[in-house]
Amino acid sequence: ICRRLYSAISVYTALEFVTSLNPIFFLGLSLAFPNGARKLTAAPLGASWLYSDAFGPFFVPVLDDGLAGCWGRWWHQIFRYGFVASARWILSVLPVGLASHPQVRRVTYVMVAFCLSGFVHACGSRTQIADTSPVSGPFLFFALQGVAIMAEQVFKTSVFPKSPFARAPRWLRRTTNFVFVFCWLMASGGLIADDFARGGLWLMEPLPISPLRGLGFGLQGQGWW
């Protein structure tokens, strides 16, 4: 549990730090050089809506929607446009009757998004110097998230309404969602967390703490994994 939580906190912290640089660079440059920014891109770099938080709220999506809410509403959506566009293209080449079916569309969007995410992270794993497992590590982790979300959806729409627990109170349903998400991520998280560690990713400092080394606050023994 500690290994999984440390990994999740480190990834979350690193992404929050990196994405927080966007307003500094792009908004700052657009304000300092407005004419140059307009020549560079038609996007309104000075618009505040371009710099929304990378992560959404945590508890409400997870408690109400389970794993789908965790990945779809809480976790960052940096690659969402590319994943959705790819799924939309795949649907465009399918027969109209098949592509218009709600379940086919849902499975396509979910599985394409997570398989592409797994491919992107597997490429990062492949480029590390150490002996990593891109396919059985990062790719499998993200592909399984898609499978788990679809299984969760089938259970909630087809199995649960017919079970004796269909009238369970809201607090019990929300608690069950949270327990499922926590247990599932703890069980599957090792696929990607251990691959990160094996490749030496945690030797990178997610925050620029090097100026603190002279004050005695530097991290010691970074190969602790």
N, C-alpha and C positions, 0 to 999 in steps of 0.2 A: 504494500500500500504506500509506504514512504517513497519507494522508487517511482511509482506511477505519479504520485502527487508532486514530487520534486520536479519530475519531467514536465508535467502539465503547467506548473507555476513558471518554470523557466521559459517554456515556449510562449506562454501567454505574456510574460514580462517582456521578452524580446520583441514580440510582434507589436505590443503596445508602444514600446519605445521607438521602433522603426517607423510605424505609421504616424506617430506624433510629429515626425520630422516633416511630413508633407506640408502642413500649413507654414512652417518656418521657411522652407525652400520656395515652394510655388507661390504661396500668398505673398511672402516677403518680396520675391522677385517681381511679381506683378505690380506691387505697390511702388517698388523702387524704380522699375523700368516699364511703365504702362504701355508705351508705344511698342517696345520690343516684345512684350508679352502678347499683344494683339497680333503682331506679325508672325509670332511663333505658332500660335494655335487659336482656333476660334472659340475654344472653351473659355468661359468667364472665370479666369483664375482667381478673381477677387471675390467670387460668390462664396458665402460662408457654407452653403449647403454641400459644396464639394468636399468639405472637410469634416464630415460627421464622424462620430466615434466608430472605431473599427469593430468593436464588439457591442452587441445589444445587451439587454437585461438578462440576467441569468435565471433567477428563481422562477418567475412566472412562466417563461417558455418551457422550462424543464418540468415543472410541476403539472402544467396543463397539457403539454404535447409530448412529453417524454423525450426519446432520443431524436425524433424529428425536430422538436423544438430546440434541442441542444445544438444540433448542427445547422438548422435552418434559420434560427432567429437569434441565438446567442453567439455562436462562433463567428469569426470574421468571414466576410463575403468578398474577399479581394478578387477571387477568381470566378465569381458567380457569372459575370457576363459571358466570359468565354465558354464556360461549361454549358450554360443555357443555350447559347448560340449553336454549339456543337450538337446538343440533343435536338434542337429545332431542325437542324439540317438533316439529321438522321430520319426524323419523322417526315420530312418533306419528300424523301425518296421511297417511303413505304406506301403501299396501297392506301387509298383514301379511307376506305372502310376500317382498315386496321389502325391507321394513324389517328383517326378521330375517336377511337375507343378510349374512354377515360382511364381505364386501368393500364392500357398499353402506354398511354402518354405518361402516366405517373411513373411506371416502372422505367421507362426510357429516360426521363429526366433525372430520376434518382440514381440509377445505375451508371449512366453516362457521366454524371457529375462526379460520383465517387471513384469510378474507375479512372477517369482523367486525373483526379486529384491524386490517386495512388500512383499513376504513371509519373506525374510531376515530382512527387516526393521520392519515387524510386530512382528517378534520374539524379536527384541530389545525393541519394545514398550511393549510387554507382560511381559518382565522381570523387568520393572520399578515398583517401589513401589506404586506409585499413580494409581488411577483408569483411565486407558487409553482405547483407542478403536483401537486395532491392526488391525482388519479387515476393519472397516469403516473409518479408518484413513490412516496409511501408505500403507496398501495393496491396498486399493481402489485408492489412489493417483497414485501409480505406474501402476496399471492395466489400469487406465484411460489414462495415457500417451501413452500406446501402442495403445489403441483404437483411440486416437486423431491423432497419427502418421499415422495409416492406413487410417483414414478419410481424412487426409491431402493429402496422396498419391493418393487416389481415386479422390479427387477434382482436383489435379494438372494434372493427366493423362487422366481423362475421362470427367470432367465437364469444367474445365478452357479452354482447347483448342477449345471447341465449343462455348464459350461465346463471347460476343462482345469485351471483354477485352483481348482477346488472343494476340493481338498485342500491349499490353501496354508496355511503355518504361521500361527499366531495373530498373531504380531508383524507379518506382512505384511498381514493383513486389517485390523489396527488402524491400521497406518500408512496404508493406502489410505483408510480412513474419515476419518482426520484430514486428509489431503491434499485429499480431495474437499470436506469441510466448509470448509476454509480457502479453497480456490480458488473454491468457489461463493459464499461470502459476500463475498470480495473482488470477484468479478465482478458480483454483484447489489447489493452494498452502496451503490454510487453512487446508485441510485435514491432511497434515503431520506436518505443522508448529504448529498448535494448539495442536496436539497430543504430539509433542515434549515439548511444554510449559506445558501442563497438567501433563506430567510425570516428570517434574522437570529437563529436560535435560539442560536447560540454567543456572542452578545453577553450572554446570561444567564450569570451565574456559578453553576455547579452547586454550589459550596461557598461558604459565607459568609466570603470572605477579605477583605472590605472593612476590618475592623479592622487588617489587616496593612499597609494602604496607607501609613499614617503611618510605618511602619518601613522603607518602601522595597521591600516585597515584592509590591506590586500588579502585576497583569498589565498590560502596555503593548501598545498596538496591537491591541485585541481584534478589529478587523476584518481579521485576517490571512488569513481564508479568501478 
